[in-house]
Amino acid sequence: MRAFIPQSLREIWRYREVLLLLIGRDLKVRYRSSALGFFWSLLNPLLQVAVFVLVFKFILKVREDNFAFKVLFCYMAWMFFNQTILDGTVCIAQNTALVRTTYFPRVILPLGTLGSNLVHFGLVGVMFILIFWVHPVHVPLGCAFAVPLFVLLQMTLMLGLLLMLSSLSVFYSDVRFVVNTFIQLWFFLSPILYSAAQALGSEKAAGWMKTAFKLNPLTPIMGAYRTLLLEGWEHLPFEGFWSWLGVAAGLSVALLVVGWVVFRRLEWKFAEQL
Amino acid sequence: MKIIECAQISKRFRIPHVRVYTLKQAFIRHVRRQTTYDELWALREVSFTVEEGESLGGGGPNGAGKSTLLAILARVIRPTTGSARVNGRVCSLLGLGAGFNEELTGRENVYLNAALLGMARAEVHRNYDSIVAFAELGEFMDAPLKAYSSGMRVRLAFSVAVHADPQIYLLDEVLAVGDAHFSRKSAEKMAELRRSGRTTVLASHDLTAVCELCSRALWIERGQVIALGRAPEVVQAYTRAVMEADARGA
């Protein structure tokens, strides 16, 4: 059995305690640096979504049931995505002293960023459940249990991006700026503030735009968060949802493989470059 | 048992004529085929072995390749050609306290740093009191590291390192940590570890230290091995060469 697991993965397993301690470190630093700690990070999505509701529901008069809930959940998942990518892009450079002097599988660093942000997302998710409890909305249970699968897909996508961006940004300082800019565009191009069906129903958008929209792996993921939780399987986020979900899964896995290869090729030069 | 085996290791650094910092520049230079660089061989075909329990001192002028050699042994960088085999747990004192974080408490930093040096959680647990006692920082362990003085940090880092119980210690220059009292204590501790059969590799241009602390010495210059043998003999040959060169220069 052991022979079938590549050495690089066994090495990560050997360093699992370091990984857990790094995740703990990230979380402690994050919550300890301000007096309100964790509650600040809860307040942020709530306030953001409050403003979105104000703008979209009351000013632009968007008519969509449970708009606030849908956007809140999508926005939390987006924050998970956004924060992980931003933290992860600089995760090697931020541990320069460590990388230059100590051996450990370098991939621990992006994995740690992903891990600590996942824990944070989980904690925020608990708060989300509490809101449902205070303000009951019918949630089809079967669909709620499917959410972790979509989170898993989202994390596959994130890890591929992280591996590529973290290793490239050691060598090129503009990677960080490129990421900062494009991630904002990505937010508006993904169905978070609007539903996928709405975007695809637009008459002004050209066919290629719609194809590009559906090729965005976040489209089926965010689409699923938006509809599955509140509307169940009967209302698919958009037509052809399952096949585009398959495309998103394929793209994410491909990106993970490419990211892994890039990272493994560059990791030996980190210490020289930093 | 041979604990370190280096066979013909060479390390080439490429120093670009124009340092490229951005993807954009890299792309433009690639298109125009302007990527040119100097090559610097920090090490050339260096071979040596270290027996378990031995202490090897690497001496030579600045820029001889000593630190590159240590970095290769620490598995931080990889040789361009040749192979370096290290058959045991390595603790490099190059990065004393490398994983330390300002916001974490002394205790949390001990656990993180020790894990990075290869200690299992249970091991750290068992040795925790002893680590704190050696560092003489009992009452400060729950304070964040940013409240520590630089001497306190080094004491803590050193204490973790000597408790990490590796087979091999890598030292860049002789360690003198903390105040007079602690620096004597740390020197004694290192001597005790050497006596107990730990292998040490020391890189230093302080030849008296190499002579005192090491049984064998490796003299390298411009990345090449000039001499390898018993410490007093190599150091003597090196001193003579330096004096002759000075005499010629004067």
Chai-1 contact restraints between the chains, C-beta under 6 A:
chainA,res_idxA,chainB,res_idxB,connection_type,confidence,min_distance_angstrom,max_distance_angstrom,comment,restraint_id
A,E17,B,A115,contact,1.0,0.0,6.0,A-B,restraint_1
A,E17,B,R121,contact,1.0,0.0,6.0,A-B,restraint_2
A,V18,B,A115,contact,1.0,0.0,6.0,A-B,restraint_3
A,V18,B,L116,contact,1.0,0.0,6.0,A-B,restraint_4
A,L21,B,L112,contact,1.0,0.0,6.0,A-B,restraint_5
A,L21,B,A115,contact,1.0,0.0,6.0,A-B,restraint_6
A,R25,B,N101,contact,1.0,0.0,6.0,A-B,restraint_7
A,V29,B,E103,contact,1.0,0.0,6.0,A-B,restraint_8
A,R32,B,E103,contact,1.0,0.0,6.0,A-B,restraint_9
A,A97,B,A98,contact,1.0,0.0,6.0,A-B,restraint_10
A,L98,B,A98,contact,1.0,0.0,6.0,A-B,restraint_11
A,L98,B,G99,contact,1.0,0.0,6.0,A-B,restraint_12
A,T101,B,L94,contact,1.0,0.0,6.0,A-B,restraint_13
A,T101,B,G95,contact,1.0,0.0,6.0,A-B,restraint_14
A,T101,B,A98,contact,1.0,0.0,6.0,A-B,restraint_15
A,T102,B,G95,contact,1.0,0.0,6.0,A-B,restraint_16
A,T102,B,A98,contact,1.0,0.0,6.0,A-B,restraint_17
A,T102,B,L116,contact,1.0,0.0,6.0,A-B,restraint_18
A,Y103,B,A74,contact,1.0,0.0,6.0,A-B,restraint_19
A,Y103,B,R75,contact,1.0,0.0,6.0,A-B,restraint_20
A,Y172,B,T22,contact,1.0,0.0,6.0,A-B,restraint_21
A,Y172,B,L23,contact,1.0,0.0,6.0,A-B,restraint_22
A,S173,B,Y21,contact,1.0,0.0,6.0,A-B,restraint_23
A,S173,B,T22,contact,1.0,0.0,6.0,A-B,restraint_24
A,D174,B,T22,contact,1.0,0.0,6.0,A-B,restraint_25
A,D174,B,L23,contact,1.0,0.0,6.0,A-B,restraint_26
A,W268,B,R78,contact,1.0,0.0,6.0,A-B,restraint_27
A,A271,B,V76,contact,1.0,0.0,6.0,A-B,restraint_28
A,A271,B,I77,contact,1.0,0.0,6.0,A-B,restraint_29
A,E272,B,I77,contact,1.0,0.0,6.0,A-B,restraint_30
